[in-house]
Amino acid sequence: MMLALGVHGLLLLALLQLLPERTVLATAQPESEKVYLTVPRQESLGKPKRAATQSGAKSNKVTPKPAPQPVITEQPVPQVPAVVTMEVTEPAAPQPTDTPIQAPGTAGVAGNGSSDSNAGNGGQGLFADCANEPERPLVAQLFHIPVGTRVLPDFEQLTAVKTICMEQLNITSRKFSGGFPGLENLFEWFGLNIRFTVNVPEDAVWKFELAADDGAQLWIDGEQVINHDGIHSATRKSASMYLSAGAHDFNVRYFQGPRYDMGLVLRWKKDTFLSFFSYIPREFLTRPRKAQGF
């Protein structure tokens, strides 16, 4: 009997050796030595997690901070001021009037340019007898030219039928049928060889504009400056020439082809960007210094 109890005791001790060290009966293990195994709670699929704990409760869960996003601020587009340019343009040349410029001391002028008659309010017109108008500075020889003439003739080979005087070369394009003093029926196929002196006010390059219907040429001191020859409507040409201060001999040669349109205008300006064409001032004009048949 004692032997059997001993054997059972040995077997019990052996069995206890086979068990883990911490596996004890719940009744025999002190509370301080108990080990509790926790199993993570499985969240149900599809159920959103709580974003925050209840008020006043601290959470041990560390929520990762979102990566800093680059702050994009809209910078105002700098306002570029408009480019300010000062545009300097040549002023438009004044439109020549059809009324001849009145000479000092004379009474009345010829019409308003709409009429081609030589008889104006004061008995004056575009052309006048030089003896009757001593103040007119432009002296012109008048010629008959052959019908069908296409270019300026050589006036030295022709005989002048009359000498007339003019106030200014300002005959803008017009109908012309009034003729000349004493030759009222001469309004086509004629030529004018016009001479005068210009007292240039200063040394400078001067630009000249010659408008004509039909052909015309400008000569200064015996040198051809503009050649606007031929049968054509009212058109213009320009050219520049250096002139010293003082008196210079001007010569404008002109011919009128078939009736009725006529035009002859001479203007000038200093050859600079800011200047503009105008008639040669009356105070700069005098009768020609050289007789040459006048």
KEKE-3310 file (N, C-alpha, C; in steps of 0.2 Angstrom, whole numbers, plus 5000, padded with zeros to 4 digits):
npx = (5004:5009:5019:5013:5007:5018:5023:5013:5015:5027:5024:5016:5024:5033:5024:5021:5032:5033:5024:5021:5031:5024:5011:4999:4987:4972:4967:4978:4988:4995:4987:4996:5005:4998:4996:4989:4983:4981:4970:4970:4957:4945:4941:4925:4923:4922:4917:4918:4932:4933:4935:4940:4943:4932:4926:4938:4944:4960:4969:4979:4983:4993:4991:4997:5004:4998:5008:5016:5008:5013:5012:5003:5003:4994:5003:5002:5001:5014:5010:5014:5019:5011:5021:5026:5027:5033:5026:5032:5026:5027:5019:5004:5005:5000:4985:4985:4978:4966:4966:4976:4990:4989:4997:5007:5000:4991:4974:4962:4959:4960:4945:4939:4946:4938:4934:4940:4943:4951:4947:4945:4939:4945:4950:4961:4970:4976:4986:4994:4997:5014:5017:5006:5005:5017:5021:5021:5031:5035:5041:5035:5038:5027:5022:5017:5014:5018:5003:5000:5012:5023:5032:5042:5046:5061:5063:5071:5072:5060:5048:5043:5026:5020:5024:5021:5016:5016:5010:5012:5017:5005:4995:4983:4976:4964:4950:4954:4951:4951:4961:4974:4979:4974:4975:4964:4959:4969:4971:4976:4989:5001:5016:5026:5039:5046:5053:5062:5068:5074:5077:5085:5084:5093:5108:5106:5099:5087:5071:5061:5045:5036:5022:5012:5002:5002:5018:5033:5047:5060:5073:5087:5099:5104:5105:5097:5084:5072:5063:5049:5042:5032:5016:5003:4992:4988:5001:5015:5032:5047:5063:5079:5090:5106:5106:5114:5113:5105:5103:5095:5094:5079:5070:5056:5050:5036:5023:5007:4996:4983:4967:4956:4961:4972:4987:4999:5011:5022:5032:5041:5052:5062:5074:5070:5064:5054:5049:5037:5029:5027:5021:5034:5038:5031:5039:5052:5053:5058:5059:5067:5085:5092:5091:5088:5080:5068)
npy = (4994:5007:5007:5008:5021:5028:5026:5033:5046:5049:5048:5059:5070:5069:5072:5085:5091:5090:5100:5118:5131:5142:5137:5134:5130:5139:5142:5140:5149:5164:5181:5191:5185:5181:5180:5188:5185:5195:5197:5205:5216:5213:5223:5226:5223:5236:5245:5262:5269:5276:5294:5302:5302:5301:5316:5322:5311:5302:5297:5283:5281:5285:5297:5298:5313:5322:5324:5339:5350:5358:5376:5385:5400:5413:5423:5440:5446:5456:5472:5479:5494:5502:5505:5520:5530:5544:5550:5558:5567:5573:5588:5590:5597:5613:5616:5623:5638:5644:5657:5670:5676:5692:5706:5718:5734:5733:5733:5722:5705:5691:5683:5668:5657:5647:5651:5653:5665:5680:5692:5699:5704:5716:5719:5711:5696:5679:5681:5696:5712:5717:5730:5736:5730:5733:5728:5714:5700:5689:5686:5682:5675:5672:5660:5653:5636:5622:5612:5597:5595:5586:5587:5599:5613:5621:5636:5646:5645:5649:5663:5675:5679:5688:5697:5694:5696:5688:5685:5674:5657:5648:5641:5631:5615:5617:5621:5629:5642:5655:5662:5675:5692:5702:5691:5682:5670:5661:5647:5634:5624:5632:5640:5644:5654:5657:5668:5673:5681:5674:5678:5670:5666:5660:5650:5634:5617:5616:5610:5608:5608:5604:5605:5601:5602:5603:5598:5603:5611:5615:5626:5632:5645:5642:5628:5612:5607:5600:5589:5588:5584:5582:5576:5576:5573:5583:5581:5579:5583:5582:5589:5592:5605:5613:5629:5645:5659:5673:5681:5671:5665:5660:5649:5644:5633:5630:5621:5620:5608:5600:5607:5606:5607:5614:5618:5624:5624:5630:5626:5626:5621:5620:5607:5597:5586:5591:5601:5609:5610:5626:5640:5651:5664:5680:5691:5687:5687:5694:5704:5696:5697:5696:5701:5693:5694:5699)
npz = (5000:5004:4995:4983:4985:4985:4972:4965:4969:4964:4950:4949:4952:4941:4931:4934:4931:4918:4914:4908:4916:4921:4921:4931:4943:4944:4956:4964:4960:4964:4963:4959:4951:4940:4922:4909:4893:4879:4866:4850:4845:4833:4820:4812:4795:4783:4792:4797:4806:4821:4821:4831:4849:4863:4871:4882:4884:4882:4869:4864:4852:4838:4827:4810:4804:4790:4775:4772:4761:4746:4747:4736:4730:4721:4712:4708:4691:4685:4681:4666:4660:4646:4631:4629:4615:4607:4594:4580:4567:4551:4548:4539:4523:4519:4510:4495:4490:4478:4475:4469:4478:4485:4480:4489:4492:4481:4474:4478:4472:4461:4460:4468:4464:4459:4447:4430:4424:4419:4424:4438:4455:4456:4443:4442:4438:4436:4428:4422:4414:4414:4415:4420:4433:4443:4455:4455:4456:4447:4431:4415:4399:4386:4375:4359:4355:4345:4340:4348:4354:4365:4375:4384:4374:4366:4372:4368:4355:4350:4348:4358:4362:4370:4386:4402:4419:4436:4452:4461:4461:4461:4455:4457:4452:4439:4429:4414:4404:4401:4395:4392:4396:4383:4375:4375:4369:4370:4377:4377:4371:4374:4380:4395:4400:4415:4426:4441:4456:4471:4487:4498:4515:4523:4525:4520:4517:4505:4501:4487:4479:4465:4457:4443:4428:4412:4408:4417:4423:4435:4437:4445:4447:4435:4435:4433:4444:4446:4435:4428:4416:4401:4395:4406:4420:4435:4444:4456:4459:4469:4475:4482:4487:4491:4496:4498:4509:4502:4486:4473:4456:4449:4438:4430:4419:4409:4400:4392:4387:4378:4380:4395:4407:4419:4429:4440:4452:4464:4479:4494:4507:4522:4522:4533:4546:4553:4546:4534:4518:4510:4501:4493:4503:4500:4503:4500:4486:4471:4456:4441:4441:4429:4413:4400:4388:4394)
capx = (5000:5014:5023:5008:5006:5025:5024:5009:5018:5033:5021:5013:5029:5035:5019:5021:5039:5032:5020:5025:5033:5019:5004:4997:4980:4970:4966:4984:4992:4994:4985:5001:5009:4994:4998:4983:4985:4975:4969:4967:4950:4945:4936:4921:4924:4917:4914:4923:4935:4932:4940:4943:4941:4927:4929:4941:4948:4966:4970:4986:4984:4997:4989:5002:5002:4999:5014:5015:5007:5016:5007:5004:4999:4994:5006:4999:5005:5016:5008:5019:5016:5012:5026:5024:5031:5031:5027:5033:5025:5027:5012:5001:5006:4993:4982:4986:4972:4966:4966:4982:4991:4988:5004:5006:4998:4986:4967:4958:4962:4955:4940:4941:4949:4933:4933:4947:4943:4957:4945:4943:4935:4949:4953:4967:4969:4982:4991:4993:5003:5019:5017:5000:5006:5024:5023:5021:5038:5037:5040:5035:5037:5021:5024:5013:5018:5014:4998:5002:5018:5023:5038:5044:5050:5066:5060:5076:5071:5053:5047:5037:5020:5019:5027:5016:5018:5012:5011:5015:5016:5000:4989:4981:4973:4958:4948:4957:4948:4950:4967:4978:4977:4975:4975:4959:4958:4975:4971:4979:4995:5005:5022:5028:5046:5045:5059:5061:5074:5072:5082:5085:5085:5099:5111:5102:5097:5080:5067:5056:5040:5034:5016:5010:4997:5006:5025:5036:5054:5063:5080:5090:5105:5106:5105:5090:5083:5066:5061:5042:5040:5028:5009:5001:4987:4991:5005:5020:5039:5051:5070:5082:5096:5108:5107:5117:5109:5106:5099:5096:5090:5074:5067:5051:5047:5030:5019:5000:4994:4976:4962:4956:4964:4979:4990:5006:5012:5029:5032:5047:5053:5069:5074:5071:5059:5048:5046:5032:5029:5023:5023:5039:5035:5031:5044:5058:5052:5059:5059:5073:5090:5095:5085:5087:5074:5062)
capy = (5000:5012:5007:5011:5028:5032:5026:5038:5052:5050:5049:5065:5074:5068:5075:5092:5093:5091:5106:5124:5134:5146:5134:5132:5130:5146:5143:5140:5154:5171:5186:5195:5181:5179:5183:5188:5186:5200:5196:5211:5216:5213:5228:5223:5226:5241:5250:5267:5270:5283:5299:5305:5299:5305:5322:5321:5304:5302:5291:5281:5280:5291:5298:5302:5319:5322:5327:5346:5351:5365:5381:5389:5407:5416:5430:5445:5447:5463:5477:5482:5500:5503:5508:5527:5533:5550:5550:5565:5566:5579:5591:5590:5603:5617:5616:5630:5641:5645:5664:5672:5681:5699:5710:5724:5740:5732:5732:5716:5699:5687:5678:5663:5651:5643:5654:5654:5671:5684:5698:5698:5710:5722:5719:5707:5688:5675:5684:5703:5715:5719:5738:5738:5727:5733:5724:5707:5699:5684:5689:5676:5675:5668:5657:5648:5630:5618:5607:5590:5595:5582:5589:5606:5615:5625:5643:5650:5644:5652:5670:5676:5683:5693:5696:5695:5695:5684:5686:5668:5651:5645:5640:5624:5612:5620:5622:5636:5644:5663:5665:5680:5699:5703:5685:5678:5664:5657:5643:5628:5624:5638:5639:5650:5654:5661:5670:5678:5680:5672:5680:5665:5669:5657:5644:5627:5613:5618:5605:5611:5603:5607:5602:5604:5599:5597:5597:5609:5610:5620:5628:5637:5647:5638:5621:5609:5604:5596:5588:5585:5586:5578:5577:5572:5576:5586:5577:5583:5580:5586:5588:5596:5608:5617:5636:5649:5665:5678:5681:5666:5665:5654:5649:5638:5632:5626:5621:5618:5604:5601:5610:5613:5607:5617:5618:5625:5626:5629:5627:5625:5620:5618:5600:5594:5582:5594:5607:5607:5614:5632:5645:5655:5670:5686:5696:5684:5687:5700:5703:5693:5701:5695:5702:5688:5695:5702)
capz = (5000:5004:4989:4978:4986:4983:4965:4962:4970:4959:4944:4949:4952:4935:4927:4935:4928:4910:4912:4908:4922:4923:4920:4937:4944:4945:4963:4968:4958:4967:4959:4957:4946:4934:4916:4905:4886:4876:4859:4847:4843:4826:4818:4806:4788:4781:4797:4798:4812:4824:4820:4837:4855:4867:4875:4889:4884:4879:4864:4863:4845:4835:4820:4807:4801:4783:4772:4770:4754:4744:4747:4730:4730:4715:4711:4703:4686:4685:4676:4662:4657:4639:4629:4626:4610:4604:4587:4577:4560:4547:4547:4532:4519:4518:4504:4491:4488:4471:4474:4469:4484:4483:4481:4494:4488:4475:4477:4475:4469:4456:4462:4473:4461:4455:4440:4426:4421:4421:4426:4445:4458:4455:4437:4442:4437:4437:4424:4421:4410:4419:4416:4425:4439:4444:4461:4453:4455:4443:4425:4411:4392:4384:4368:4355:4354:4340:4342:4348:4358:4371:4379:4384:4369:4368:4371:4365:4347:4349:4349:4363:4359:4375:4392:4407:4426:4440:4459:4464:4457:4465:4451:4458:4446:4438:4422:4411:4397:4400:4391:4394:4394:4376:4371:4379:4366:4370:4383:4376:4367:4375:4385:4399:4403:4421:4429:4446:4460:4478:4492:4502:4521:4527:4522:4522:4511:4504:4497:4483:4476:4459:4454:4436:4423:4410:4409:4420:4425:4440:4437:4450:4446:4429:4436:4433:4450:4445:4429:4428:4409:4398:4395:4412:4424:4440:4449:4458:4460:4474:4475:4487:4484:4496:4494:4503:4510:4497:4480:4468:4450:4448:4432:4430:4412:4409:4394:4393:4381:4376:4384:4398:4414:4420:4436:4441:4459:4467:4486:4497:4515:4524:4521:4539:4547:4556:4542:4529:4512:4509:4496:4495:4505:4495:4504:4497:4479:4467:4449:4439:4440:4422:4408:4396:4384:4397)
cpx = (5004:5018:5019:5008:5013:5025:5019:5011:5023:5030:5018:5018:5032:5030:5019:5027:5037:5027:5024:5026:5027:5012:5003:4989:4978:4969:4973:4989:4990:4992:4991:5005:5005:4996:4992:4986:4979:4975:4966:4960:4949:4939:4932:4923:4919:4915:4920:4926:4933:4937:4944:4940:4935:4930:4932:4945:4954:4967:4978:4988:4987:4994:4994:5000:5003:5005:5012:5014:5010:5011:5008:4999:5000:4997:5003:5004:5007:5013:5013:5016:5017:5017:5024:5029:5028:5032:5027:5032:5025:5020:5010:5003:5000:4991:4982:4979:4972:4966:4973:4984:4992:4995:5002:5005:4993:4979:4964:4962:4957:4951:4942:4944:4944:4932:4940:4947:4948:4954:4942:4940:4939:4952:4959:4965:4975:4988:4989:4999:5007:5019:5012:5001:5014:5026:5023:5028:5040:5035:5040:5034:5032:5023:5018:5017:5014:5009:5001:5009:5018:5028:5039:5048:5056:5064:5065:5075:5064:5053:5041:5032:5018:5023:5022:5019:5013:5014:5014:5013:5011:4993:4987:4977:4966:4956:4951:4954:4948:4956:4971:4976:4979:4975:4970:4958:4963:4974:4973:4985:4999:5011:5023:5035:5046:5051:5058:5067:5071:5078:5081:5087:5091:5102:5108:5101:5089:5077:5061:5051:5036:5028:5014:5005:4998:5013:5028:5043:5056:5070:5082:5097:5108:5106:5098:5089:5077:5064:5054:5039:5035:5020:5006:4996:4991:4994:5011:5027:5042:5058:5073:5089:5099:5109:5110:5112:5110:5102:5101:5091:5086:5071:5063:5049:5041:5026:5012:4998:4987:4972:4959:4959:4971:4981:4997:5008:5019:5029:5039:5047:5060:5069:5075:5064:5053:5045:5041:5032:5025:5025:5029:5036:5036:5037:5051:5058:5053:5059:5066:5079:5093:5089:5083:5080:5068:5062)
cpy = (5006:5013:5010:5018:5032:5032:5032:5045:5054:5052:5057:5071:5075:5072:5083:5095:5094:5097:5112:5127:5138:5143:5131:5133:5137:5147:5143:5145:5161:5176:5190:5191:5179:5183:5182:5190:5190:5198:5202:5210:5217:5218:5224:5227:5231:5246:5255:5267:5276:5288:5302:5301:5303:5311:5320:5315:5305:5296:5290:5280:5286:5291:5301:5308:5319:5326:5334:5347:5358:5370:5385:5395:5410:5423:5434:5446:5454:5467:5480:5488:5500:5507:5515:5529:5539:5550:5557:5564:5573:5582:5591:5597:5607:5617:5623:5632:5643:5653:5666:5677:5688:5703:5716:5730:5739:5731:5726:5711:5696:5682:5674:5657:5646:5645:5654:5661:5676:5691:5696:5704:5716:5723:5715:5699:5685:5678:5692:5706:5718:5727:5740:5735:5727:5729:5716:5705:5693:5687:5683:5678:5670:5666:5653:5642:5626:5613:5600:5590:5591:5583:5597:5608:5620:5632:5647:5650:5647:5660:5671:5681:5689:5692:5698:5694:5691:5686:5680:5662:5646:5643:5632:5622:5615:5619:5629:5637:5652:5666:5670:5687:5700:5697:5680:5671:5659:5653:5636:5628:5630:5636:5645:5649:5659:5662:5675:5677:5679:5674:5675:5668:5667:5651:5638:5623:5614:5612:5609:5606:5607:5602:5605:5599:5604:5598:5604:5606:5616:5620:5633:5638:5643:5631:5618:5606:5599:5596:5585:5586:5581:5580:5573:5576:5580:5582:5582:5579:5585:5584:5593:5599:5613:5624:5641:5655:5670:5677:5675:5667:5659:5655:5642:5638:5627:5626:5618:5614:5605:5604:5605:5613:5610:5618:5619:5628:5625:5630:5624:5623:5619:5610:5596:5590:5586:5600:5604:5612:5620:5636:5649:5662:5676:5690:5693:5685:5694:5699:5700:5699:5701:5696:5696:5688:5697:5709)
cpz = (5000:4998:4984:4979:4983:4975:4962:4963:4965:4952:4944:4949:4944:4930:4928:4932:4920:4909:4912:4915:4925:4923:4927:4938:4946:4953:4967:4966:4961:4961:4955:4951:4940:4928:4911:4898:4883:4869:4855:4844:4836:4824:4812:4800:4786:4786:4798:4805:4815:4823:4826:4844:4858:4870:4881:4889:4880:4875:4864:4856:4842:4828:4816:4804:4794:4780:4770:4763:4752:4744:4740:4730:4723:4715:4706:4697:4686:4680:4672:4659:4650:4637:4626:4621:4608:4597:4584:4570:4557:4546:4540:4529:4518:4511:4501:4489:4481:4470:4474:4475:4482:4485:4485:4489:4482:4478:4473:4472:4464:4459:4468:4471:4458:4448:4436:4423:4423:4424:4433:4448:4456:4448:4436:4441:4439:4433:4422:4417:4415:4420:4421:4432:4441:4450:4460:4452:4450:4436:4420:4404:4390:4376:4365:4354:4349:4343:4342:4352:4364:4376:4379:4378:4371:4367:4368:4357:4345:4350:4353:4360:4364:4382:4397:4414:4431:4448:4463:4460:4461:4461:4452:4452:4445:4430:4419:4404:4396:4396:4395:4392:4387:4372:4374:4376:4366:4377:4382:4371:4368:4380:4389:4402:4409:4424:4435:4451:4467:4482:4498:4509:4525:4523:4524:4515:4511:4499:4493:4480:4471:4457:4448:4432:4417:4412:4412:4422:4430:4439:4442:4449:4440:4429:4437:4440:4450:4438:4429:4421:4407:4399:4401:4416:4430:4445:4451:4459:4465:4473:4480:4484:4490:4493:4500:4504:4505:4491:4475:4462:4449:4441:4431:4422:4412:4402:4396:4386:4379:4381:4389:4404:4414:4427:4436:4448:4461:4474:4488:4504:4516:4524:4528:4541:4549:4552:4537:4524:4513:4503:4498:4497:4501:4496:4502:4490:4476:4460:4447:4439:4433:4417:4403:4392:4387:4397)
residu = (MET:MET:LEU:ALA:LEU:GLY:VAL:HIS:GLY:LEU:LEU:LEU:LEU:ALA:LEU:LEU:GLN:LEU:LEU:PRO:GLU:ARG:THR:VAL:LEU:ALA:THR:ALA:GLN:PRO:GLU:SER:GLU:LYS:VAL:TYR:LEU:THR:VAL:PRO:ARG:GLN:GLU:SER:LEU:GLY:LYS:PRO:LYS:ARG:ALA:ALA:THR:GLN:SER:GLY:ALA:LYS:SER:ASN:LYS:VAL:THR:PRO:LYS:PRO:ALA:PRO:GLN:PRO:VAL:ILE:THR:GLU:GLN:PRO:VAL:PRO:GLN:VAL:PRO:ALA:VAL:VAL:THR:MET:GLU:VAL:THR:GLU:PRO:ALA:ALA:PRO:GLN:PRO:THR:ASP:THR:PRO:ILE:GLN:ALA:PRO:GLY:THR:ALA:GLY:VAL:ALA:GLY:ASN:GLY:SER:SER:ASP:SER:ASN:ALA:GLY:ASN:GLY:GLY:GLN:GLY:LEU:PHE:ALA:ASP:CYS:ALA:ASN:GLU:PRO:GLU:ARG:PRO:LEU:VAL:ALA:GLN:LEU:PHE:HIS:ILE:PRO:VAL:GLY:THR:ARG:VAL:LEU:PRO:ASP:PHE:GLU:GLN:LEU:THR:ALA:VAL:LYS:THR:ILE:CYS:MET:GLU:GLN:LEU:ASN:ILE:THR:SER:ARG:LYS:PHE:SER:GLY:GLY:PHE:PRO:GLY:LEU:GLU:ASN:LEU:PHE:GLU:TRP:PHE:GLY:LEU:ASN:ILE:ARG:PHE:THR:VAL:ASN:VAL:PRO:GLU:ASP:ALA:VAL:TRP:LYS:PHE:GLU:LEU:ALA:ALA:ASP:ASP:GLY:ALA:GLN:LEU:TRP:ILE:ASP:GLY:GLU:GLN:VAL:ILE:ASN:HIS:ASP:GLY:ILE:HIS:SER:ALA:THR:ARG:LYS:SER:ALA:SER:MET:TYR:LEU:SER:ALA:GLY:ALA:HIS:ASP:PHE:ASN:VAL:ARG:TYR:PHE:GLN:GLY:PRO:ARG:TYR:ASP:MET:GLY:LEU:VAL:LEU:ARG:TRP:LYS:LYS:ASP:THR:PHE:LEU:SER:PHE:PHE:SER:TYR:ILE:PRO:ARG:GLU:PHE:LEU:THR:ARG:PRO:ARG:LYS:ALA:GLN:GLY:PHE)
# end
